[in-house]
Amino acid sequence: MKDRRQWPAGWHPAERQGSQKHRTRWNGPRGHWSVVNRVATYRRHGAGVGGGPERGSATVLVVGAVAAVVVVLTGGLVVCGVVRDVHRARAAADLAALAAAAPVAEGGGVDCGVGAAVAAANGAVLIECAAQPDGSVLVAVAVRRRGSPGWAGLPAAVSARARAGVVDSEPP
């Protein structure tokens, strides 16, 4: 057994009084019985596990992490919305160009009125419709963004161009 001088004050078995060595108490919030000793008292008063000036700091970290995730997801949703609107504009431009160029295949002229109607049916506005010297049709449309236009410096409308026409010869 160690010499008395090697034991911390009050910890030598000879210094303990009777049942203090095995005295227990109920730790209500923890829900179990524990031996009452100096380590438990030391921890209860703010040092070691569960106390001190850093108590609750994990809550701040979790709130910060959740806020960062929300910001990233919101930015991702805004980007997805812009991509969706660009695809809508491209589809409307393609369909409007095909509709405007359809009479050219039958020997007629460019019909920009039909192209405007097809663009409007797809939620777009026809901006430009012009016949090209090679017999094709160049169409430009604009689609108003859904959601919150102008958010984060994004444009309120997106535009797209498309070209359609008759192919005279087969490719080699």
C-alpha positions as CSV (number, residue, x, y, z in Angstrom):
1,M,0.0,0.0,0.0
2,K,1.2,3.5,-0.7
3,D,2.6,5.7,2.0
4,R,0.2,8.3,3.4
5,R,2.2,11.2,1.8
6,Q,1.6,9.8,-1.7
7,W,-2.2,10.0,-1.4
8,P,-4.1,13.3,-2.0
9,A,-5.4,15.0,1.1
10,G,-8.5,13.2,2.4
11,W,-8.1,10.2,0.0
12,H,-6.1,7.8,2.1
13,P,-8.2,4.9,3.3
14,A,-7.2,5.5,6.9
15,E,-8.4,9.1,6.7
16,R,-11.9,8.1,5.5
17,Q,-14.5,7.6,8.1
18,G,-16.5,4.4,8.1
19,S,-19.2,4.4,5.5
20,Q,-18.0,7.5,3.6
21,K,-15.9,5.1,1.5
22,H,-19.1,3.5,0.1
23,R,-21.7,6.2,0.6
24,T,-24.0,6.7,-2.4
25,R,-26.7,9.1,-3.4
26,W,-29.3,9.4,-6.1
27,N,-28.4,11.6,-9.0
28,G,-31.9,12.6,-10.1
29,P,-31.4,14.0,-13.6
30,R,-28.8,11.4,-14.4
31,G,-31.1,8.6,-13.2
32,H,-28.6,6.4,-11.4
33,W,-26.8,5.9,-8.1
34,S,-23.3,7.1,-7.8
35,V,-20.6,7.1,-5.2
36,V,-20.2,10.5,-3.6
37,N,-16.5,11.5,-3.7
38,R,-14.4,14.5,-4.3
39,V,-14.3,13.9,-8.1
40,A,-18.1,14.2,-8.3
41,T,-18.0,17.3,-6.2
42,Y,-15.2,18.8,-8.4
43,R,-17.2,18.1,-11.5
44,R,-20.5,19.5,-10.1
45,H,-18.9,22.8,-9.4
46,G,-17.9,23.7,-12.9
47,A,-14.7,21.9,-13.8
48,G,-14.4,18.8,-15.8
49,V,-17.3,17.1,-17.6
50,G,-20.6,19.0,-17.9
51,G,-19.7,22.4,-16.5
52,G,-17.6,25.4,-16.8
53,P,-17.7,28.4,-19.1
54,E,-18.2,26.2,-22.2
55,R,-21.5,24.8,-21.1
56,G,-24.0,25.1,-23.9
57,S,-21.4,25.9,-26.6
58,A,-22.5,22.9,-28.6
59,T,-25.9,24.5,-29.0
60,V,-24.3,27.5,-30.6
61,L,-22.3,25.3,-33.0
62,V,-25.4,23.3,-33.9
63,V,-27.4,26.5,-34.6
64,G,-24.5,27.8,-36.8
65,A,-24.3,24.6,-38.7
66,V,-28.1,24.5,-39.3
67,A,-28.0,28.1,-40.5
68,A,-25.2,27.3,-42.9
69,V,-27.1,24.3,-44.3
70,V,-30.2,26.5,-44.7
71,V,-28.3,29.2,-46.6
72,V,-26.7,26.6,-48.9
73,L,-30.0,24.9,-49.6
74,T,-31.7,28.2,-50.3
75,G,-29.0,29.2,-52.8
76,G,-29.3,25.8,-54.5
77,L,-33.0,26.2,-54.8
78,V,-32.6,29.6,-56.4
79,V,-30.1,28.2,-58.9
80,C,-32.4,25.3,-59.7
81,G,-35.3,27.8,-60.3
82,V,-33.1,29.8,-62.7
83,V,-32.1,26.7,-64.6
84,R,-35.7,25.6,-64.9
85,D,-36.7,29.0,-66.3
86,V,-33.8,28.9,-68.8
87,H,-35.0,25.5,-70.0
88,R,-38.6,26.8,-70.3
89,A,-37.3,29.7,-72.5
90,R,-35.2,27.4,-74.7
91,A,-38.2,25.0,-75.2
92,A,-40.5,27.9,-76.1
93,A,-38.0,29.3,-78.5
94,D,-37.5,26.0,-80.3
95,L,-41.2,25.4,-80.6
96,A,-41.9,28.9,-81.8
97,A,-39.2,28.7,-84.4
98,L,-40.5,25.3,-85.7
99,A,-44.1,26.8,-85.9
100,A,-42.9,29.9,-87.7
101,A,-40.9,27.9,-90.2
102,A,-43.5,25.2,-90.9
103,P,-45.1,27.1,-93.9
104,V,-41.6,27.5,-95.4
105,A,-41.4,23.7,-95.9
106,E,-44.6,23.8,-98.0
107,G,-43.3,26.6,-100.1
108,G,-44.9,29.5,-98.2
109,G,-43.4,32.4,-96.2
110,V,-42.5,32.7,-92.6
111,D,-45.5,33.0,-90.3
112,C,-44.4,34.9,-87.2
113,G,-48.0,35.1,-85.9
114,V,-48.1,31.3,-85.4
115,G,-44.7,31.5,-83.7
116,A,-46.0,34.2,-81.3
117,A,-49.0,32.0,-80.5
118,V,-46.9,29.0,-79.8
119,A,-44.5,31.0,-77.6
120,A,-47.5,32.5,-75.6
121,A,-48.8,28.9,-75.1
122,N,-45.5,28.0,-73.5
123,G,-45.5,31.0,-71.2
124,A,-43.1,33.1,-73.3
125,V,-43.2,36.4,-75.2
126,L,-42.0,36.6,-78.8
127,I,-39.3,39.3,-78.9
128,E,-37.9,38.8,-82.4
129,C,-39.0,36.8,-85.5
130,A,-37.0,37.2,-88.7
131,A,-36.6,35.3,-91.9
132,Q,-33.0,34.6,-92.8
133,P,-31.5,34.7,-96.4
134,D,-31.0,30.9,-96.3
135,G,-34.8,30.4,-95.8
136,S,-34.6,29.7,-92.0
137,V,-36.3,31.6,-89.2
138,L,-34.6,33.2,-86.3
139,V,-36.8,33.5,-83.2
140,A,-36.0,35.1,-79.8
141,V,-38.4,34.7,-76.8
142,A,-38.3,35.9,-73.2
143,V,-39.8,34.1,-70.2
144,R,-40.6,35.9,-66.9
145,R,-38.9,34.1,-64.0
146,R,-41.2,32.4,-61.5
147,G,-40.7,32.8,-57.8
148,S,-38.9,35.9,-56.6
149,P,-37.5,37.8,-59.6
150,G,-34.5,39.9,-59.0
151,W,-33.5,38.0,-55.9
152,A,-29.8,38.0,-55.3
153,G,-29.2,40.2,-58.4
154,L,-30.7,37.6,-60.8
155,P,-32.6,38.9,-63.8
156,A,-36.4,39.1,-63.7
157,A,-36.7,37.4,-67.2
158,V,-34.6,35.0,-69.2
159,S,-34.4,34.9,-72.9
160,A,-33.4,32.3,-75.6
161,R,-32.9,32.1,-79.3
162,A,-33.7,29.4,-81.8
163,R,-33.4,28.9,-85.5
164,A,-35.4,26.5,-87.7
165,G,-35.7,26.0,-91.4
166,V,-35.7,23.6,-94.3
167,V,-32.6,21.6,-95.1
168,D,-32.0,21.5,-98.9
169,S,-29.5,18.7,-99.2
170,E,-28.6,15.7,-97.1
171,P,-25.4,15.7,-95.1
172,P,-22.4,13.8,-96.7
